[in-house]
Structures are given as structure tokens and as C-alpha cells.
């Protein structure tokens, strides 16, 4: 049922549009309230991560019905995958640039692709270069990390990924005299992303320019301290056959889509022969 839930959730996400998905605030708002009322202490962080995951695992084990497990897994993946309308969003982004509406292109990129806010004095080329990494990293977190931990631990793994991601964002933005919980949240987020990020960069080598990107992957795969965003950026620059300075967000999106198909094929084969 793991493959069926994953493939159906992916197909549903392909038909959705818009970044505002129902249920996306289910975890964010409660976490904000917990950290606001109890403070950003380490024990609060550990309990906020462990209790919901253990509770969901206990509920699924208590029901012990494949249909319940399938529906919960499918629903959680749909919510985390979100919409896969990046192609349409990129077309709108390009249209804004053609029309000379740089501000609207920037706002769309920030809202739809999590582009870091800041000044892009180099114009559209500099913004495109930053968008390449933001687009790939967004898909890493929304699709590849969630899918990996779903295959490993089912819906409980997906919930853990979401909680870790949101807790890191909340704690790093909250002012606090003791930043130990924020530091722990960053480290746990890095650990959660470590394996999926390296599997993704290997996938990019397989579906892209293998000779260069695989060599980069071999050199950096065991570097635990290398942050996933930096690893992904270096992999993108060598996975596409074009000059890195000439790469476009459309090329990156096409490469990431091929990696998605590869992951689905691998999961299908593992399900059939596993």
C-alpha cells in the first residue's frame, strides 16, 4: 500500500493549483502556541516532536486496518506535497518579467517558490539564479524528504518531517535568551534531511549530467556538516549539461520532475520485488 498511497498522492498533487492547501495550518498554529506559552526550551521541543508522532503511531497500531493506514498516509502526503503547479507559476513569473513588472515577478517568486527576500540588484538573471536553488529546495522538502520518511515509517514519518520543519522555522524566528532549543531544532532538521538530500543529488546525477555530478556526489556524500541547501546547489550546477550561468528555473524544474519519476519507479520496483 505504500507505493499506491505515494503514487496517488503525487497524481492528486499534480491536479492541484495554488499554494494555500487546506490543513496546512494544522501543525503550524498549535506549535506556535506551544512554544509561545511554554517557551523555547529543549524539553518543550522534544515533547512537541515526540508526543504527536507517538500518538499517531499508537492510533494506527490500535486500528491495525490497511484501509485506515492507507487513507491516513495518502491524506498526509497530499497535504505535504501540496500543489504541483510550478510550471504555471513559472510561466506567470516569466510573463511578469517580459512585461517589465519586476516587482510582481519578485513577489510571485517569494510567495510561490520560497525565494529568500532581499535585494537582487543584478536584475532578472540574479533572481533566476537564486530561484533555481529555491525551487529545487522547495521540492526537496515538500516531496523528497516527506516521501523518504513515509516509505520508512508511514504517516508518522511524514508528521515528524512536518513538525521538525515548522518547529525549526518558529524557534529560529522567536527572540529568546536561551537559543539551545533553536540550535537543536536546526540540527534535527539537518539530520532529517541528510539522507533524502543525498539520495536526491544522486538521483540528479542519474537523470542529468552523470559524469560530473556523480563525482561531486562521491566527494560530498559523507560530509555530515555540509548543509543540504549547499549540497543541492552544487549538485544542480553540474547536473545540467548547460553552462551553470545559463541555467534557467525551467531547466531545474524539468530535472527535478525527472528525479520524482525516478523515485516513484524505484519505490514501485522495491514494492514488487521486496
Protein Blocks (a to p, Z undefined) as FASTA:
>chain_A
ZZmmmmmmmmmmmmpgcjbdghklmmmmmmmmmmmmnopafklmmmmmmmmmmmmmmmmm
mnopaklmmmmmmmmmmmmnmpaklmmmmmmmmmmmmnopaklmmmmmmmmnopacdddf
kommlmmmmmmmmmmmmmmmmmmmmmmmmmmnommlmmmmmmmmmmmmmmmmpccfblkl
mmmmmmmmmmmmmmmmmmmmmmmmmmmcfklmmmmmmmmmmmmklcfklmmmmmmmmmpm
bdfklpcfklmmmmmmmmmmmmmmmmmmmmmmZZ
